[in-house]
Amino acid sequence: MPAAFAAGAPKFERDVLGVIYAGHGDEIPVSAFPVDGTFPTGTAKWEKRNIALEIPAWDTKTCIQCGKCAYVCPHAVLRIKVYDSKELAGAPATFKSSDPKDKDWAGLKYTIQVAPEDCTGCGICVDICPAKNKSETRLKAINMVAQPPLREPERENWDFFLKIPSLIAVRSKCRISVSSRCKSRYSNFRERVPVAARRPISNSFRSYLEIVR
């Protein structure tokens, strides 16, 4: 069986939580646990469950960049970033990007990226996508495809994506659907979108960011 946590995970996740997840928790000595009984937060980002048979694939040519797919993802595994084109230096060969359609982002790059090993394959992103491929109407800008062939390349793409600094908070105006997910605010993949973030609001962009934090 593969390890519960990736090799790059912190020691506590690998040697304590990983052993518990493998069903050998009774073998862990008391000295391995924190003296105050607390556990670190945000450990789910190291737990790669690989439970999805299919994951969403982004079609850059069909996408209208509405941001709805990332906005409805219940596990925050589908994310958006707008960034400087120089950040693409050293990008994996399969990493996708496109020119932003929003004139406020002229000169930047736009990417929708999925975490292949954290996606549950629910398909909500595909259901909400309003953009249809004109040459093949059964397809949209986001489509479910087999996960196994994409696992390795998309894992590499995801790691690269996380290192890209997003410029959305500086350059964007208040657009709820796109801005709410372009600004990465999740440390735990299993978090759900805050209720306040799902309600239409009329506050300023600054106030909106305070709400979703």
Buried (B, 14 or more C-beta within 10 A) or exposed (E): EEEBBBEEBEEBBBEBBBBEBEEEEEEBEEEEEEEEEEEEEEBBBBBBEEEBEBBBBBBBEBBEBBBBBBBBBBBBBBBBBBBEEEBBEEBBEEBBBBEBEBEEBEEBBBBBBBBBBBBBEBBBBBEBBEBBBEEEEEBBBBBBEEBEEBBEBBBBBBEBBEEBEBBBBEBBEBBBBBBBBBBBBBEEBBBEBEEEBBEEBEEEBEEBBEBBE
